Amino acid sequence: MERSIAGTVTNSPEFEHELLDHDSIQQLEDEHGSSFYVLNVKKLRENYQKIDKAFRSRYANFIIGYSYKTNYLPYLCKELSKLGAYAEVVSRLEYDLALKIGEDPKRIIFNGPLKTIDDINYALTNKSILNIDSLYEIDFVKRFAARNPEVEVPIGLRVNFDISQNGFSALQEGYKYSRFGICVNNGNLEYALTELNKMENIRIVGLHGHFSTKDRSLESFKIITQNLCTLAKENIMNSLEYIDVGGGIYGELPKPYDMFVPTFDDYAETICGIMNKEFSDYHKKPLLILEPGVAMVANVFLFIAKVIESKKIRDDYFVLVDGSVHNVKPTMHKNNLPMKIVRRNHDGSKGKKVFNIVGYTCMEKDYLASEIKDRLPMKDDYIIFENVGAYTIVFNPPFIKERPGIVAMDNMEFTAARKKETLRQFFNDEIYVF
Ligand SMILES: *Cc1c(COP(=O)(O)O)cnc(C)c1O
């Protein structure tokens, strides 16, 4: 079996999807079309259990809130819910999806910068965990509290503080400041606390601190957790119920990435270490919430695309597949994903070539992979792209072609988790005017 990453080929016996040979993929093609995703359900369970164990073994009062936006395939969300994950949502759409899959509203964590007064009323009525992100939400919460004086209204605050290290921003894209949450440094947190505390029945029960950092480092989590603990002790000690450190941890990377990343145990050691130290003499330790997205789902999706033709343009080889860069890396970053070529004919093309894998759209930049060095894939071969579970199907634009199906694989049993889209769903006549 061959696999390629960043232009190199390695033989790795630990390839997870070894069992998907040309015959079995062809069978799946008959039912699901010539390109589709595969959800590895076993791997998903494994991820959940590994993260949960790493943290819970060090800090018992712990929950996982799965970040829906990373991949809100209902089948996947439901599976995680069954395992015990709470739903972490950042819009009413995601909130309603969580309800639709049968999630207990008390197990929904409602975050995000945009919430209407109706969203907030709904979440509070349902007793969901609500973290407000901006000052405008305070008024909505107070109005709810005023209308329901006999009800205790628990509320969490997403806070914004400096997490730079030695003067360098740790944030993605190098932004100096995060735009999310309520600023601690300029007095806004104090203002929010004062305003909310004016109502007898509002209790500020939690602090939330999610930051998207470049390197997902332990150092960043140390700063985030420490700040949250200190702020909680200083400001809401009597009502504190939870510390939510957000998401942003690395998951397990597939083998060919030779990159050092912290393990789940490393993150747990860092975060739980601080929690245990800060709350060592507390009888009832606050709940610790982690909101993993990438770490839970990146490595549980494959994308399989059929080779339509390999063509030569002057000196360069282009392998056209029934897929698009939008299916595998919607952000169009330049790195090649770990991948595998499943050949129909094992002694087809001889000798290695350098080639690009390109998609069906009309964009010049529709490259699923660049400058791969391997035997040239031929018509009717399949390319398997690995590690495509995070920010793919949720970002996949309805551009030129219907979105592909998603097949759930559980111990080599296959079921459709999403059917291939058709014209009828693509141009839904409940919303389009014909
Ligand atoms: C996106 C997001 C997450 C998940 O982040 P990952 O980097 O995918 O782990 C968690 N919490 C919040 C509030 C988010 O916006």
The ligand as a MOL file (V3000), in Angstrom:
LIG
                    3D

  0  0  0     0  0            999 V3000
M  V30 BEGIN CTAB
M  V30 COUNTS 15 15 0 0 0
M  V30 BEGIN ATOM
M  V30 1 C -14.5070 26.7720 17.1940 0
M  V30 2 C -14.7300 26.6740 18.6430 0
M  V30 3 C -14.3120 25.5390 19.3500 0
M  V30 4 C -13.5530 24.3950 18.7230 0
M  V30 5 O -12.2700 24.7740 18.3340 0
M  V30 6 P -11.2270 23.6690 17.7510 0
M  V30 7 O -10.0290 24.4790 17.4150 0
M  V30 8 O -11.8740 23.0740 16.5490 0
M  V30 9 O -10.9940 22.6820 18.8330 0
M  V30 10 C -14.6220 25.4950 20.6990 0
M  V30 11 N -15.2680 26.5050 21.3210 0
M  V30 12 C -15.6600 27.6160 20.6580 0
M  V30 13 C -16.3710 28.6970 21.3940 0
M  V30 14 C -15.4110 27.7340 19.2990 0
M  V30 15 O -15.7980 28.8450 18.6540 0
M  V30 END ATOM
M  V30 BEGIN BOND
M  V30 1 1 1 2
M  V30 2 1 2 3
M  V30 3 2 2 14
M  V30 4 1 3 4
M  V30 5 2 3 10
M  V30 6 1 4 5
M  V30 7 1 5 6
M  V30 8 2 6 7
M  V30 9 1 6 8
M  V30 10 1 6 9
M  V30 11 1 10 11
M  V30 12 2 11 12
M  V30 13 1 12 13
M  V30 14 1 12 14
M  V30 15 1 14 15
M  V30 END BOND
M  V30 END CTAB
M  END
